[in-house]
């Protein structure tokens, strides 16, 4: 069974074609700058990379270009589009409507549209991608896999904000959480690596990248997570503020005479590590500057690590214990120094890092000593494979 996994942004399409017999990607790629004159697609097959520069005005054209690469006479991996058995779509927000992945029909599309106010940038792009695929592949089953679905097991005391209850009833104002597909994949995988049933483990998964979130997974279920109504909440990120005193928003709006949209831009695109360091939202740039003695760069790293430690401690307390902590995402998988900094601050949990094991980037590895009371693993995430697994199961 061959599954095409599609992740549509407002001006981009990421994709993978996965053969479910061996769960390996046959081809993958990224189409950027849809609607702009310099749009281009980077397509990868094995170790080979192909760049196609072509003006793409909309997502339907984009999907056609993607499919053309998969069937390309020179480097295509399938002979005919009929070999694609199903398409799995990453959808950011399912609200309270979806607690699992679903086969897409008109009712599902309408429900996704109702969630647009909760994800005004992401959900419209996801819907556009689905509609584009349906036009080009009209008889192929389509499955929606929601970032928020895994967190629908949160207890009410964990997801409800202490605001007038009417805002929850009228507008659905509550914690939803994100990166759910990644947290679910990593929790399952680390249980396999420990050779223990997921239902017997208390796991804290740390998805740390440009966007970052943590999740408390008790018995295989998400019971709390750091992101909230939107992906802005939680720990500081590349350019997102993370948790702040809510009054800062109104204070700055009054002082700087800012509109809501301007304030939103500051919180989402000018804050986080970029805001503190004044250098970049990219950890690699910040780490280089910190190594050269830049104090604000070092402060950006320290602030991030401090908040991650705080959430790990909070989740360990709320689950009344923790058996294993995992690191995933660009920073989690490659940031040896920040992993050590975080774990050294968790010695009260009995965590002992093995520096030699931790000297690793992008690999699946346990980084704690044999006598560490809490195990710590690096588990590279694979959201596309998780989407493909759900899609294959539902499409069957």
C-alpha positions in Angstrom: 0.0 0.0 0.0 1.4 3.4 -1.0 0.3 6.5 0.9 0.9 10.1 -0.2 1.2 12.4 2.9 0.5 16.0 2.2 1.1 19.0 4.5 -0.2 22.3 3.0 0.8 25.7 4.2 -0.6 29.0 3.0 2.1 29.1 0.2 3.7 25.7 0.4 3.2 22.0 0.1 5.4 19.4 1.9 4.9 15.8 0.8 6.1 12.2 1.1 5.1 9.1 -0.7 5.5 6.2 1.7 5.5 2.5 0.9 3.7 0.9 3.9 5.2 -2.5 3.3 8.5 -1.3 4.7 7.3 2.1 6.0 10.0 3.9 4.0 9.7 7.1 2.0 10.0 6.5 -1.7 10.2 10.2 -2.4 9.7 13.5 -0.6 9.7 17.1 -1.3 8.8 20.7 -0.6 7.1 23.2 -2.9 7.7 26.8 -1.8 6.4 30.3 -2.7 3.0 29.2 -4.3 1.5 32.3 -5.9 4.8 34.1 -6.3 6.9 34.4 -9.5 9.9 32.6 -8.0 8.1 29.4 -6.8 10.1 26.2 -6.8 10.0 22.6 -5.8 12.8 20.6 -4.2 12.2 16.9 -4.8 14.2 14.1 -3.3 14.5 10.4 -4.3 17.0 8.5 -2.2 20.1 10.6 -2.0 19.4 12.5 -5.1 17.9 16.0 -5.1 16.0 17.7 -8.0 15.1 21.4 -8.1 12.2 22.4 -10.4 11.7 26.1 -10.9 8.2 26.8 -12.2 5.6 29.5 -11.6 2.8 27.9 -9.5 -0.2 30.1 -9.0 -2.3 27.9 -6.7 -2.4 24.6 -4.7 -4.1 22.6 -7.4 -1.3 23.4 -9.8 1.1 22.6 -7.0 -0.4 19.2 -6.4 -0.2 18.5 -10.2 3.5 19.4 -10.2 4.1 17.1 -7.2 2.4 14.2 -8.8 4.3 14.8 -12.0 7.6 14.3 -10.1 6.3 11.0 -8.6 5.6 9.6 -12.1 8.5 11.4 -13.9 10.0 9.2 -16.6 13.6 9.8 -15.4 13.4 9.8 -11.6 9.7 8.9 -10.8 9.0 6.2 -8.2 5.6 5.0 -9.5 4.5 4.4 -13.1 0.9 5.5 -12.7 -1.1 7.6 -10.2 -3.3 4.6 -9.7 -0.6 3.2 -7.5 -1.4 5.8 -4.8 -3.9 4.1 -2.5 -4.8 7.0 -0.2 -3.8 10.5 0.7 -3.2 11.6 4.3 -3.5 15.3 5.1 -2.0 17.0 8.1 -4.6 19.4 9.5 -3.6 21.7 12.3 -6.9 22.3 14.2 -9.8 20.0 14.7 -11.1 21.7 17.8 -13.3 19.5 20.0 -14.9 17.9 16.9 -12.1 15.4 16.2 -10.4 13.1 18.7 -8.9 10.9 16.0 -8.1 10.8 12.4 -11.0 10.5 10.0 -12.0 9.7 6.4 -12.6 13.1 4.7 -16.2 13.8 3.4 -18.2 17.0 3.1 -19.2 17.0 6.8 -15.5 16.8 7.8 -14.7 19.7 5.5 -17.5 21.8 7.0 -16.3 21.0 10.5 -12.8 22.0 9.5 -14.2 25.3 8.2 -15.9 25.9 11.6 -12.4 25.6 13.2 -10.9 28.3 11.0 -11.3 31.1 13.7 -9.0 28.9 15.9 -6.4 28.5 13.2 -6.9 31.3 10.7 -3.6 30.7 8.9 -3.4 26.9 8.9 -6.8 25.4 8.4 -7.7 27.3 5.2 -4.4 26.1 3.7 -5.2 22.5 4.8 -8.7 22.7 3.2 -7.3 24.1 0.0 -4.8 21.2 -0.2 -7.6 18.7 0.4 -9.8 20.2 -2.3 -6.8 20.4 -4.7 -6.0 16.7 -4.2 -9.7 15.7 -4.6 -9.7 17.4 -8.0 -6.5 15.7 -9.2 -7.1 12.3 -7.5 -10.9 12.1 -7.5 -11.3 8.4 -6.6 -8.6 8.2 -4.0 -9.6 8.0 -0.3 -8.5 11.1 1.7 -7.8 11.1 5.5 -7.4 14.0 7.8 -4.9 13.7 10.7 -5.3 16.5 13.2 -2.5 18.0 15.3 -5.0 18.6 18.1 -6.6 15.1 18.2 -4.1 13.4 20.5 -4.8 16.1 23.2 -8.5 15.5 23.3 -7.9 13.1 26.2 -6.9 16.1 28.5 -9.1 16.3 31.6 -11.2 19.3 31.8 -9.2 20.8 34.7 -6.2 20.7 32.4 -7.7 22.3 29.4 -10.1 24.9 30.8 -8.9 28.5 31.4 -10.0 30.4 34.5 -12.0 32.8 32.4 -15.7 33.5 32.4 -17.1 30.1 31.4 -19.3 31.6 28.7 -16.2 32.2 26.5 -15.6 28.5 26.5 -19.3 27.8 25.6 -19.5 30.6 23.0 -16.1 30.5 21.3 -14.4 27.3 22.4 -11.7 29.2 24.3 -9.7 26.4 26.0 -6.3 24.6 25.7 -6.1 22.4 22.6 -2.4 21.7 22.3 -0.5 21.0 19.1 2.3 18.7 17.7 0.0 15.9 18.7 1.0 13.6 15.9 4.7 14.0 16.9 4.0 13.5 20.6 2.0 10.3 19.8 4.7 8.9 17.5 7.5 9.5 20.0 5.6 8.1 23.0 4.8 4.9 21.1 8.4 4.6 19.9 10.1 5.1 23.2 7.8 2.5 24.8 9.0 0.1 22.0 12.7 1.0 22.7 12.2 0.3 26.5 10.4 -2.9 25.6 7.5 -1.9 27.9 3.8 -1.4 27.3 2.9 2.2 26.7 0.0 1.9 29.2 2.5 1.2 32.0 4.7 4.3 31.4 4.6 7.9 32.4 6.3 9.8 29.6 7.2 13.5 29.0 7.8 14.2 25.3 9.7 17.3 24.4 9.2 18.4 20.8 11.8 21.2 20.6 12.3 23.1 17.3 11.3 26.5 15.8 8.0 25.6 17.4 8.2 23.8 20.7 5.9 22.0 23.0 6.0 19.4 25.7 3.4 16.8 26.5 2.6 14.6 29.5 1.7 11.1 28.3 0.3 8.9 31.0 -0.6 5.3 30.0 -0.5 6.3 26.3 -2.8 9.3 26.7 -2.1 13.0 26.6 -3.0 14.4 30.0 -1.4 17.9 29.6 0.6 19.9 27.1 2.3 23.2 27.0 0.7 24.9 24.0 -2.8 26.2 24.4 -5.7 27.7 22.4 -3.0 28.5 19.8 0.6 27.4 19.3 1.8 30.6 20.9 1.6 29.3 24.5 4.2 27.3 26.4 8.0 27.6 26.3 9.7 30.4 24.3 10.2 29.4 20.7 12.1 30.7 17.7 10.0 33.8 17.3 7.0 33.1 19.6 6.9 34.4 23.1 5.5 31.4 24.9 3.8 32.0 28.3 3.7 35.7 29.4 1.6 37.7 31.9 -1.6 38.4 29.8 -1.5 42.1 31.0 1.7 42.6 29.0 -0.5 42.5 25.9 -2.8 45.3 26.9 0.0 47.3 28.5 2.1 47.3 25.3 -0.9 48.0 23.1 -1.6 51.1 25.1 2.0 52.3 25.4 2.9 51.6 21.7 -0.6 52.4 20.3 -0.7 48.9 18.7 -3.6 47.3 16.9 -4.5 43.7 17.7 -2.9 42.5 14.5 0.3 44.4 15.3 0.4 42.9 18.8 -0.1 39.5 17.3 2.8 39.9 15.0 5.1 40.9 17.9 4.1 37.9 19.9 4.3 35.4 17.1 7.1 36.7 14.8 9.3 39.1 16.9 9.5 37.4 20.3 11.0 34.2 21.7 14.7 33.5 21.1 14.7 36.2 18.3 13.3 38.8 20.7 15.7 38.0 23.5 18.8 37.5 21.5 18.2 40.2 18.9 20.1 37.9 16.5 18.0 35.3 14.9 15.1 32.8 15.4 17.5 30.0 14.4 19.2 28.2 17.2 22.4 27.5 15.2 23.0 31.3 14.8 22.2 31.9 18.4 24.6 29.2 19.6 27.4 30.5 17.4 26.9 34.0 18.9 26.8 32.6 22.4 30.0 30.7 21.9 31.6 34.0 20.9 30.5 35.6 24.2 27.3 37.3 23.2 25.4 37.7 26.5 21.9 38.1 25.0 22.4 35.0 22.8 23.4 33.0 25.9 20.4 34.5 27.8 18.0 33.3 25.0 19.3 29.8 25.4 19.2 29.9 29.2 15.6 31.3 29.2 14.5 28.5 26.8 16.1 25.8 28.9 14.8 27.2 32.1 11.2 27.1 30.9 11.5 23.6 29.5 12.8 22.4 32.9 9.9 24.1 34.5 7.3 22.3 32.3 9.1 18.9 32.9 8.9 19.5 36.6 5.3 20.5 36.4 4.3 17.5 34.3 6.2 15.1 36.5 4.3 16.5 39.5 0.9 16.4 37.8 1.5 12.7 36.7 2.9 11.9 40.2 6.1 10.7 38.6 7.9 10.2 35.3 9.6 7.1 33.9 11.1 8.5 30.7 11.7 11.9 29.0 12.2 12.2 25.3 13.7 14.8 23.0 12.6 15.3 19.4 12.4 18.2 16.9 15.3 20.1 15.3 16.7 21.4 18.7 15.8 18.2 20.7 17.4 15.9 18.2 20.6 18.0 17.5 21.1 20.3 20.4 23.5 18.3 22.6 24.4 21.2 24.8 20.8 22.3 25.5 19.8 18.7 26.2 22.6 18.4 28.8 21.7 21.8 30.3 18.1 20.8 30.7 18.9 17.3 32.1 21.6 18.7 34.5 18.8 20.9 36.0 16.7 17.8 36.6 19.1 15.9 38.8 16.5 16.1 41.6 14.6 13.5 39.6 17.6 11.2 39.7 18.6 11.9 36.1 22.2 11.2 35.1 23.4 12.1 31.6 26.0 10.0 29.9 28.1 12.6 28.1 29.4 10.2 25.5 25.9 8.9 24.6 24.6 12.5 24.5 27.4 13.4 21.9 25.0 12.5 19.1 22.9 14.4 16.6 19.7 13.2 14.9 20.0 9.6 16.1 17.7 7.4 18.2 19.6 6.9 21.4 19.3 6.7 25.2 21.5 9.4 26.7 21.3 8.5 30.4 23.6 6.2 32.5 22.5 2.7 33.5 21.8 3.9 37.1 19.7 7.0 36.1 16.3 6.8 37.9 14.5 8.4 35.0 15.5 7.4 31.5 16.1 10.0 28.8 16.0 9.2 25.0 16.5 11.1 21.8 13.8 9.9 19.5 13.7 11.6 16.1 10.1 12.3 15.3 8.3 11.1 12.1 5.0 12.8 11.8 4.7 11.8 8.2 4.9 8.1 9.1 2.3 8.5 11.8 0.0 10.2 9.3 0.6 7.4 6.8 -0.1 4.7 9.4 -3.5 6.4 10.3 -4.3 6.9 6.7 -3.6 3.3 5.7 -5.6 1.9 8.6 -8.6 4.1 7.8 -8.4 3.7 4.1 -8.4 -0.1 4.4 
